[in-house]
Amino acid sequence: YARPFRQTGPFVIILGHITADFLKWAVLFFIIYIPYSASFWMVFGGVSPTPVEGYGTASELLFNVFRMTVVDQYNFRGLAEQDATMA
């Protein structure tokens, strides 16, 4: 689509490489993120006898696990009180 303009050709190629690299990174991230979230669901979430606050529903759990990956504030005290070994 940018063929008539010679100057934009390298930028289109670079954009294609960036998109491919991002998709590879996203696949690797989700390969690690989904099982990690599932383990948190089993230990701290709705399946456990006393779910930790912020881990009771799947959407809250996924958001809080994502917050862990970006080193944001999350309920670590609740996790430690529930199961100190797994926290």
Secondary structure as the mmCIF struct_conf table of DSSP 4:
data_model
#
loop_
_struct_conf.conf_type_id
_struct_conf.id
_struct_conf.beg_label_comp_id
_struct_conf.beg_label_asym_id
_struct_conf.beg_label_seq_id
_struct_conf.end_label_comp_id
_struct_conf.end_label_asym_id
_struct_conf.end_label_seq_id
TURN_TY1_P TURN_TY1_P1 ARG A 3 PRO A 4
HELX_RH_3T_P HELX_RH_3T_P1 ARG A 6 THR A 8
HELX_RH_AL_P HELX_RH_AL_P1 GLY A 9 PHE A 44
BEND BEND1 GLY A 45 GLY A 45
TURN_TY1_P TURN_TY1_P2 GLY A 46 VAL A 47
BEND BEND2 SER A 48 THR A 50
HELX_LH_PP_P HELX_LH_PP_P1 PRO A 51 VAL A 52
TURN_TY1_P TURN_TY1_P3 GLU A 53 GLY A 54
BEND BEND3 GLY A 56 THR A 57
HELX_RH_AL_P HELX_RH_AL_P2 ALA A 58 THR A 69
TURN_TY1_P TURN_TY1_P4 VAL A 70 VAL A 71
HELX_RH_AL_P HELX_RH_AL_P3 PHE A 76 GLN A 82
TURN_TY1_P TURN_TY1_P5 ALA A 84 MET A 86
#
